Amino acid sequence: VVFTGTDATRPSTYPDEVFTWKKEQTITMPSYKITKWNYIYAMSKLGQFYITTGAVAQLLNRSDINDLLAPIITNIQKNVTNAARMGDNSYETLVTNYIPIQKSEPIVNRVLSWIFLSSGRNEYDGKMSSSVFQKRSNFLINDLSSVSVFINGLIARESCLRDHFMITNGISISYTALHSKPWTKDAVAKENPRLHIVKQIMYRLKNAISTEYAAALHFQQTDREKYSREEEDPTIFC
């Protein structure tokens, strides 16, 4: 099974790319990774990774792997759902309105150990100080990054998963028809819709790749060479 990944799920500590320009100037290219700008998207995508990994593990009769994934999947589903119910799921709102839950349990049960308050409730009656906001923000980013690190480490350790399952790496932003609906909806509300679309594209060009390259990342020659032509290729592309 080959699952379409996204660099948006890379840990927040993933290094930026640094290039040398004309032998004397360095240019830093920000990496696509978990940030406040894509937080809920990254969490939702990681949830898909976990659910699909669990399905593959079940087919391989590895209930022990599913036992590790189950509590994290539950927490992801809970938090994504609660964020949607809040109505305004901007990152600032999430930071202000989540409640940490402390658990003295294994790390797989502690990650994502918080909930978003439902719409109409607020943990803070007054204005939150910038220091408290930053502390809570760091907690959310670091916690979600640990979810990313955990699934990558699990797949790397388990040869049975590596033989039958792969999440594509290196896909940052690839412009497809999927972008047209939300971008058009946003653009028509602007004074200059065309300018808005151009700004969207220009801003994301630093992380953009072609659709052809994104498609090619789903095929790994080293994996396919393990099987002879006489054998049935067990890889399912989806």
C-alpha positions in Angstrom: 0.0 0.0 0.0 1.4 3.4 -1.0 -0.1 6.3 0.8 0.2 9.9 -0.4 2.0 11.8 2.3 2.7 15.5 2.8 5.7 17.4 4.2 3.2 19.3 6.3 3.4 16.4 8.8 7.2 16.6 9.3 8.2 17.6 12.8 8.5 21.3 13.6 12.2 20.8 14.2 12.8 19.6 10.6 15.7 21.8 9.3 15.3 24.4 6.6 17.2 24.1 3.4 20.2 26.4 3.0 21.7 27.2 -0.5 24.8 29.0 -1.5 24.1 31.8 -4.1 27.0 33.1 -6.2 29.6 31.5 -3.8 29.1 34.3 -1.3 25.5 34.6 -0.3 23.4 31.9 1.5 19.6 31.6 1.0 17.4 29.9 3.5 14.4 28.0 2.1 11.8 27.4 4.8 10.9 23.8 4.9 7.3 22.6 4.8 6.5 21.1 8.2 4.2 21.3 11.2 3.5 25.0 12.1 0.6 27.0 13.4 -0.4 27.8 9.8 -1.2 24.1 8.9 -1.8 22.7 12.4 -5.3 21.1 12.0 -4.5 20.0 8.4 -1.3 18.2 9.6 -3.1 16.6 12.5 -5.9 15.3 10.3 -3.3 14.0 7.8 -1.4 12.2 10.5 -4.6 10.7 11.6 -5.0 9.2 8.1 -1.4 7.8 8.4 -2.2 6.1 11.7 -5.5 4.7 10.5 -4.0 3.3 7.3 -1.0 1.9 9.1 -3.4 0.2 11.5 -5.4 -1.4 8.7 -2.2 -2.8 7.1 -1.1 -4.1 10.6 -4.4 -5.8 10.9 -4.0 -7.6 7.6 -0.6 -8.7 8.8 -2.1 -10.0 12.0 0.0 -7.6 14.1 -2.5 -6.7 16.8 0.4 -5.4 18.9 0.9 -2.6 16.5 -2.7 -1.7 16.5 -2.6 -1.6 20.3 0.0 1.1 20.0 -1.9 3.1 17.4 -5.4 2.9 18.9 -5.1 5.5 21.7 -3.4 8.1 19.4 -6.1 7.6 16.7 -8.8 8.1 19.3 -7.2 11.4 20.5 -6.7 12.7 16.9 -10.3 12.0 16.0 -11.5 13.7 19.2 -9.4 16.8 18.8 -10.1 17.3 15.1 -13.9 16.9 15.8 -13.8 19.3 18.7 -11.8 21.8 16.7 -14.5 21.7 13.9 -17.3 22.2 16.5 -15.7 25.3 17.8 -16.6 27.0 14.6 -13.5 29.2 14.5 -10.6 26.7 14.4 -7.9 29.3 13.9 -4.7 28.4 15.6 -5.0 31.3 18.1 -8.4 30.0 19.1 -7.1 26.5 19.6 -4.2 27.7 21.8 -6.5 29.8 23.9 -9.2 27.1 24.4 -7.6 23.7 24.9 -7.4 21.9 28.3 -4.3 19.9 29.0 -4.9 16.4 30.4 -2.0 15.0 32.4 -1.6 11.3 32.4 1.1 9.0 34.0 0.9 6.5 31.1 3.2 5.3 28.3 4.2 7.9 25.7 1.8 6.5 23.2 -1.1 7.3 25.5 0.3 10.7 26.5 0.7 12.3 23.1 -2.2 14.5 22.1 -3.3 14.4 25.8 -5.5 17.5 25.6 -8.9 18.4 24.3 -10.4 21.5 22.6 -13.2 23.1 24.4 -16.6 23.0 22.6 -18.1 26.2 21.1 -19.4 28.7 23.6 -16.9 27.7 26.4 -13.7 29.5 27.2 -11.1 28.5 29.8 -9.8 32.0 30.1 -12.2 34.8 31.0 -9.6 37.5 30.6 -6.9 38.2 28.0 -4.1 35.6 28.0 -0.6 36.9 28.4 1.9 36.5 25.6 4.1 34.3 27.7 1.3 31.9 28.6 0.1 31.9 25.0 3.6 31.0 23.7 4.0 28.2 26.3 0.7 26.7 25.3 1.5 27.1 21.7 4.9 25.3 22.1 3.1 22.5 23.9 0.7 21.9 21.0 3.4 22.1 18.3 5.8 19.8 20.2 3.0 17.3 21.0 1.9 17.0 17.4 5.5 16.7 16.3 5.9 13.7 18.6 3.0 12.1 16.8 4.8 12.5 13.5 8.1 11.2 15.0 6.4 8.1 16.5 4.7 6.9 13.3 7.9 7.4 11.2 9.9 5.5 13.8 7.3 2.7 14.0 7.4 2.1 10.2 11.2 2.2 10.2 11.4 -0.4 13.0 8.8 -2.8 11.7 10.1 -4.7 8.6 6.6 -6.1 8.0 5.2 -2.6 7.6 8.1 -1.6 5.3 7.6 -4.6 3.1 3.9 -3.8 2.5 3.3 -0.1 3.3 4.9 3.2 2.4 4.1 6.8 3.0 5.5 9.0 0.3 8.1 11.6 1.4 9.0 14.8 -0.3 5.6 16.0 -1.3 5.3 19.6 -0.2 2.9 21.7 -2.4 1.6 20.4 -5.7 -1.0 22.5 -7.4 -4.0 20.4 -8.5 -7.6 20.9 -9.2 -8.3 20.3 -5.5 -7.0 23.8 -4.8 -9.5 25.4 -7.2 -12.7 25.2 -5.1 -11.4 26.7 -1.8 -9.2 29.3 -3.5 -12.0 30.4 -5.8 -14.3 30.8 -2.8 -11.8 33.0 -1.1 -10.9 34.9 -4.2 -14.4 36.0 -5.2 -14.8 37.7 -1.8 -11.7 39.9 -2.5 -11.6 43.2 -4.3 -9.2 41.8 -6.9 -9.8 38.0 -7.2 -7.0 37.4 -9.7 -4.4 39.2 -7.6 -5.5 37.1 -4.6 -4.9 33.9 -6.5 -1.5 35.0 -7.8 -0.5 36.0 -4.2 -1.5 32.5 -3.0 0.7 30.8 -5.7 3.6 33.2 -5.2 3.7 32.7 -1.5 3.7 28.9 -1.8 6.2 28.6 -4.7 9.1 28.2 -2.2 7.7 24.8 -1.4 6.0 23.8 -4.6 6.8 20.8 -6.8 5.4 19.6 -10.1 2.5 17.2 -10.2 4.7 14.9 -12.3 7.4 14.8 -9.6 4.8 14.2 -6.9 3.4 11.2 -8.8 6.9 9.8 -9.3 7.5 9.8 -5.6 4.9 7.1 -5.2 7.1 4.6 -7.1 10.2 3.2 -5.4 12.4 1.1 -7.7 14.3 -0.5 -4.8 11.1 -1.9 -3.4 9.9 -3.3 -6.7 13.2 -4.9 -7.6 12.8 -7.3 -4.7 10.1 -9.2 -6.7 10.8 -11.1 -9.9 8.5 -10.8 -12.9 7.2 -14.3 -12.2 5.9 -13.3 -8.8 2.8 -11.3 -8.3 3.6 -7.8 -7.2 1.8 -7.3 -3.8 2.0 -3.6 -3.9 -1.4 -1.9 -4.1 -1.3 1.7 -5.3 -4.1 3.9 -4.0 
